[in-house]
Amino acid sequence: MIEIRRAGLADCAFIRELSVEVVGQGIPENRDIPTAEVQERCREGLAELEQWIVRKREFAILVAVDVEKDNQRAGFIIIEFNHAEESTGEKQSYIFNLAVRPEYWGKWAGHRLVWEACKISHQRGYRYMTSKVTASNERALLSAVKLGFEIERYQLTIACGPEGRARMPGRPFAERDHAVTRMLKDRKKKKSGETK
């Protein structure tokens, strides 16, 4: 059974480790930046994590734990407060980061983290919580829509070159973490179907 609790300083190593492990899921397929570079940026982006845990007015950090497995950590969410919607100016909370260990995908850990984040956001007086999902990460996008998120904006990107627009470089397939994860899941399904 998954339960949600506030993160403490003892959770920082877990949050950093899982963030780096799954950061490749968020890299758009059209970008050719090496995953290792993005992982380093992720490490740098979490440099103040201990301060965020203490600064409860600006952040809420929650951890999902599996109580049936001696409170093993399953995932986390970092919510940042006081963001403004860019066109309306309305204040809203923002999911800075959300990650669930792969063995807990499909086991409601992410859903429970988001639901608790919604409750906390409401308690703080926010009517909305927003997030960003990489368009090519279909698993995360579908999960967000099932949770009740509405798509409000699309981010458009174009590559620029000496003649004007250029072709997007694209990532090598082996570095498309969400595509590789989907492929391995499909193989597993096919294999289990063959053995029945």
Buried (B, 14 or more C-beta within 10 A) or exposed (E): EBBBEEBEEEBBEBBBEBBBBBBBBBBBBBBEEEBEEBBEEBEEBBEEBEEBBEEEEEBBBBBBBBEEEEEBBBBBBBBBBEBEBEEEEEBBBBBBBBBBBEEBBEBBBBBBBBBBBBEBBEEBEBEBBBBEBBBBBEBBBEBBEEEEBEEEEEEEEEEEEEEEEEEBEEBEEEBBBBBBBBEEEEEEEEEEEEEE
